[in-house]
Amino acid sequence: MPFAIAFALSLASATAPAQAVLIAHSVTSQWSTGFQGRITILNQAPYTIHDWRLGFDASYTITSMWNAQIAANAGAHYEVTAVQASWEDGDLSPNELASIDFVATGVPAIAP
């Protein structure tokens, strides 16, 4: 089940063009007090993306995350970065898909 959230992907030196990266998000499991979610990032650019950071505002509280780490959290705003994970070293090569899974308390905003 997809849920509504706006993402911003930034690089160490510049922001990636919107068409260069496809970001999707979904709820993979849900229970009365929370859910497990997944964010997928597909690099559609013809170049590798290094040192990326994904920012978003959430209507829930993330309690754990894997394949990425929370670099900053202020209120509802999260900034996450790559870690050594199942997709090599965290860089996103052309046409590479990375998945970030997390557990959160609260209820995700449902996509229209």
Secondary structure, DSSP 8 states (H G I E B T S, - for coil): -BB---EEEE-SSSB--GGGEEEEEEEEEEETTEEEEEEEEEE-SSS-B-S-EEEEE-SSEEEEEESEEEEEEETTEEEEEE-SBTTBTS-B-TT-EEEEEEEEES---B--
